Amino acid sequence: MRIDAHVHFWRLARGDNTALEPWMGPLLHDHEPGALRPQLDACGIDRIVVVQAAETLAENLYTLGLAARTPWIAGVVGWIDLASPALVEELAALSATGRLVGVRPVRDDNRSIGWLLEQRYADGLTRIQAAGLTFDVLVQNPDEIPIVTQLAARHPELRLVLDHCGKPDIKAGRHKPWDEEIAALAKHPNTACKLSGLLNCAPPGAGAEALEPFATYVLHTFGPERTLWASDWPPLLLAANYADWWTVTSELLGGLGTADRDAVLGGTASRIYQLEAACD
């Protein structure tokens, strides 16, 4: 089964997608399941994981509602406030839907994630682990990957997923210290990495050749059993269309055996997000 482990949906009239900016032309309209399904079918993708795109509890109602109406949405990674005095109850209510598989508690579009190390959020991270949920981490600056490593060390029972390979600076061909930071993170067995977002980090028109050193390094350090393929649609549209990324992916994974390829393209996401349990 092919799973796209990172997709966003939004309906702009809801009014809480504040990370969208005027220069993001292709993104400045509604992006919902009906627009994505033909692209999934064309590439042979069976199911998806929807990831938060707004910093509100209300967005969870929207994305979980979409999941309730759309069988091929395998799970939702929602948004929560780690410092909420009602965090336990909020997690319980969201989990009762049977579709919440993880959380991504972004703040200010995570322009910096240093705040995640503050002591007042430690209990919230413990609560997420106790709820059996996965914790997605978005970094906008690859220099902050060591913060994710610190979180992994502090919370060894919490499943951590680094989004978009930590956004390496492919445009500048900057491998260091990104590669060293990725290797340090991968040493923690509770971590995984999404093979996504690379075209957005690369020069316009880049193909598999430009991405290969970064993708291969992620696959080598985390292994297929901790690497999840994803599109990051619709932000992907700022660099390429869905079919283009699928074609590049096929080249990047061309050297893998069948079992390893199947893991990256679905098996790892199913296990880490516990999608079979979510869809029972």
N, C-alpha and C positions, 0 to 999 in steps of 0.2 A: 504493500500500500504506500502510495506517495503522499507525503504530508508537507504542506508549506507551513512552517512553524512560526511565521511572523507576518501577519497581515493587519492593516488598519482599516477601519470603516469610520466614516463620519457623515453627519447630516448638518450642514452649516447653520441651518435655522435654529439648531439647538443652542448655539451661541457660546460653547465652551472650548472650542479648538483654538486656543490662544497662541499656540506655537506656529500657526500658519502666518506667513508674512507676505506682503504684496508682491515680492519678486517671484514667489512660487506659483507661477501661472498655471501649470497643469494640475495643481493640487487645489485650486480655489473654486471647487464646486463639489457637490456631493459625490462620495465614493461609497457605494453600498454593494451588497452581495450580487445583485442582478448584473452589475457591470463587470464583476470579476469572473463569474461562472464560465462564460465562453472561453476566457483565457486559460482557466484551469483545465477545461476540457481539451483544448488544443494541445496542451502540454502533458496531459495524462495525470494531472494532480487530483487525488481523490478527496482529500480533506484539508482543512486549514486550522490554524490557531490564531484567534483574533487577539491583538495586543492593544492595551490602552493607548488612546491618542489625545486624551484630555485629563486634566488634573482635578476631576470632580467625582464624587460618589455617584452623582446622577448619570454619568456616562456608563457606569456599570449596568444600570437598568436598560439602557439602550443596547449595549453589546450583548448582554445576557438575554435580552429579549429577542435580538436577532438570532442568537444561538437556539433559542427555544423554537423558533419558526423555520430554522434552516438546518436540516439534518447533517449537512457536510461541514458545518462548523463543529469541530471536534472538541474545542475548549476555548476558554477566554482567560487571558491574563489581564486582570483588572487593576484599578487604581485604588489605593487606600492611603490614609494619613497615618503614618507610623506612630505619631504621637497622640492619636485620637483617644480620649478617655473612654470611648465606647468601641475600641478596636475589636475586642473579643466578640461583642454582639454583631458588629458590622461584618466580620469575617464569617460568623455563623450564619447570618442571613444570606450573604452572597453565596456561601458554600451550599446552602440548602437547595439552590437551584440545580445542583448536580453538574453544572457546566464550568464553574470556576476552577481552573487548574493551577493558577499562579497569580502573582501580583507584581506590579512594577510601580512602586511609589515615587514617581518622578516629582521633582519640585523645581519650578522655574526652568522647565525643559532640561534639567540636569546640566546646565551650563558648567556647573561644578558639582561633584558628588561628595566633596569633603564633609558635608553635613551628615552623611550616613554614618560617620564614625563617632558622632556625638553620643554621649552616654544615654541621653534621654530617649534615643531610638533603639537601644539594645533590647529592651523588653519587647518592643514591637516585632523585631526580627525573630525573637524566640517564639512569639505567638504565631508567626507565619509558619515556622518549622513545625510547631505543635499541631497546626491545622493541616499538615501534610501538603502544603502548597509550595510551588517552586517560586524562586525570587529572581526575576529578570533585572539585570542592571544595564542601564544605558550610560555610556560615557560619550561626551562630545569631544573630549581631548584624550588621545591615547596615553598621554603622560599621567593620566589618573588611573590607569589600570592597576598600579600598586595599591590603590585604595580598595579595589575589589579583592585583591589578594589578602589584604588585612581583614576584610569582612569574612572571607572564606576561612581564615585561621581562627578568628574569634567565634565563628558559628559553624563548627565542622559537621553538624548534622543537617544544616540548611542546604538544600539544593540550589546552587547559584548558576545562572546562565548569563554569560556575557554576550550582549547583543552586538551584531555587526562586526565581529572580529576586533572589537575595541577601536574601530575606525582608524586604521593605519593611514599614514600620510603617503598614499600611493602617488599622488600628483608630484610630490617631491622625491619619490623613490627612497623614502626614509625608512629603512629597516630597523635601525637602532635608535633608541632603546626599546622600540616596540617589541622586537623579537625576544629580547631578554625578559621583558615584563610578561609577555604571553607565556613563556616557559615557566616563569616563577608561579604564575597563576595555575597553570596546568598541573603543577606538582600536587595540588590539593584535590583529592579524589571527589570532593563534593561539587566540583565545578564542571561546566560545559561551555561550549562556544557556538554561536550561530554563524554559519557560513552565509553571510548576507551583507548587504550594504557596500560591497567592495566597488561596484561600478560608480557609486556616488562619491567614493573617495579617490577615484582615478581621473585622469585627464579626459575631456570629452572625446567620445569615439573609441575609448580604450576597449580592448578585447581580452581574451583569455591570456595572451602572452604577458600583458602588464600585470594581471592579477595573480598569475601562477605562483610566483615566489611566496606571496602572502597566504594564499589558499593552501598551498602545499605545507607551509610551516604550521598552520593551524591543524591540519589533518595529522601531521607528524607528532605534534606535541600533545594534542588532546586525544588523538586516535579517533577512528570512525565511531566508536562506541560513546564518545562524548562530543561529537560534532553534529549539529542539526542544520540542515539546509533550509533556507527561507528566502522569500522574495523582498520583504519590506515594501510591498505594494500598499499604497500608491506613491510614497516618497521615491521609489525606484524610478518613477516616470520623469524625474528631473534629470536622469541619466540615460535611460533606455526603456524599452517596453518589456512586458512580461516575457514574450517569446525570445527576445534577445538575451535576457538573463538566463533563461532555460538553456539556450544554445551554448552560452558561455559555460554554464554549469556542467553540461555534458562533456565539454572539453576538459574542464578542470578535474573532473572525476574519472576521466577516461582510463587512468592507470590503475584504478581500484578493481579488485575482484568483485564478483557479484554480491557476496555477503556484506562486504564493507560498503559498497555503493548503496545497497538496500538499507543499511543502517543509517547512513547520512541522509538519505532521501525519505526517511519515514520511521524506521525502527527506533532510532535514538529519541526522536521527539515523542513517540508513543510511550516509551519507557519513562523518560524523564518527567513528562507532564502527566503520566498515568492516564492516558487518553482512553484506554479500554474501559477503565473504571468509570470515567466521566461519561461515557456514552452508553453504559449498560442501561 
